[in-house]
Amino acid sequence: MYRSHTCGELNSSHINTEVTLAGWVQKSRDKGFMNWIDLRDRYGITQLIFDENRTEKSVFEASKSLGREFVIQVKGTVIEREAKNKNIPTGEIEILVSELSILNVAQLPPFTIEDDTDGGEDIRMKYRYLDIRRNPVKNSLIFRHKVSMEVRNYLSNQGFCEIETPYLIKSTPEGARDFVVPSRMNEGQFYALPQSPQTFKQLLMVGGMDKYFQIVKCFRDEDLRADRQPEFTQIDCEMAFVEQEDILNVFEGLTRHLLKEIKGIEIDKFPRITYDYAMKTYGNDKPDIRFEMKFGELNAVAQHKDFPVFNSAELVVGIAVPSCASYSRKEIDSLIDWIKRPQIGATGMVYVKYEVDGSLKSSVDKFYDEADLKKWAEITNANPGDLILILSGKADKTRTQLSALRMEVATRLGLRKPEEFAPLWVVDFPLLEWDEESQRYHAMHHPFTSPKPEDMKLIETEPGKVRANAYDMVLNGNEIGGGSIRIHDRDLQSRMFSLLGFTPEQAENQFGFLMNAFQFGAPPHGGLAFGLDRLVAILGGQETIRDFIAFPKNNSGRDVMIDAPSVIDESQLKELHIKLDLK
């Protein structure tokens, strides 16, 4: 064996024990007559001591040649450490080395392998295998493993079976763009990588498997935004003979289980709000409810005076920022500059200071008296000491802008605390959304989502008003999971495809296999998929998912470590009957 113990397990109970350790040189401290080496592996750090008076000369001299990240094996005796280090589990002992073997020399790393490194993100991504040696990344990957195991344990105990589905599938429209894979054996034809196992898990329900799950890679060839990956991992689940309430209960249970087992937190309430309420109250369908600042619509009390900005607006809406009436003009200007950035696109902001003495002062005192401002305070639920921030304009755009401002203010005030968890369900989404560019409806979730039974009568006459039997779980302002009750009837599925602009021939060509399966006794079924990367990051108290992925891509979808994607050999293209047109 290369080691009898790891570098994280020895303590004072092992004193006088002969041990063998192996790992990487973290750092060395050469005092001439004495040399200390910190030896690191995945489990921790153990201090080695090479003593001129107690260590064989050749071993002592060899220790002086050790550089950072050399891979070594040592044998020696556990002794009590004179200067104890209470910050690490092995801090009471050290190893008096008697034998040293250099297993592999190492070049000087391009950045320091420390918790607080001097390496920027680009260089760390290029040398990701070195970055993984750092505790923050290593611990994030171990944390992800723990979450995954708890998911598997919980779902298995609930009677779910983990079943693999194919990665080489048929390309289908809707959703994001597919990654496509040419087939050498079928000239001119292509596979696609799955955006999700959606149709396969439905077919498993038709097959009678009843409860399926899979921790599965999914792929979307879409324009990347910050902290989004072209390949990502889902906790994918499906259940037969269920209604929406059954699914919500199961996955509330999973979330409770994870919070308790991983974070030691017990949560009883999972509020449920409708999509319409979420949009009206928070400006988005994934609200962070760790703090208040709910929207107050002010049209009725702000559009009766000679202030053209409000009078011409479709929506006037505000939030009350707690305990910020004392903001200076500079601090308020900072917020105005923030919302005027191109990413937000607001043209200005009105503010009201609700002073602690009960008086109100605003940036529009010329147009509104204190009685007007008092009504604004009531509608936004402002209290003395609060600062009211108001935006106006087109309704949808203004809500989006105020939602972004709400989150920014909360971040500045420290209200988005990573160790607080506030889950909720958003339900009753629209089934369809109208796309002006294509002049047709698109499925808000996907084409297999069932309408609410009570809205079925509106499908032909007012399809835009039909609600979906769909639901999202939101945690701390992030959508961590979503799903729906599926259509299991061939006729209804055909009507849905027709609404989405498919001809019967297109529907048959793309989804005929699923439609055919529905003819052989498809049970009522539904499911949900959690985004594992995002879920793990939130549970880990982080905003970014990259450190919880072993080998992530950058914002351009590139793996800079292996330099992918890359050009392939002309002979491979010829074999696949592919010609490039790069004009």
Summary of the structure (lengths in Angstrom):
residues: 583
radius of gyration: 30.0
end to end distance: 58.4
largest distance: 93.5
contacts: 1753
relative contact order: 0.10
helix: 31%
strand: 25%
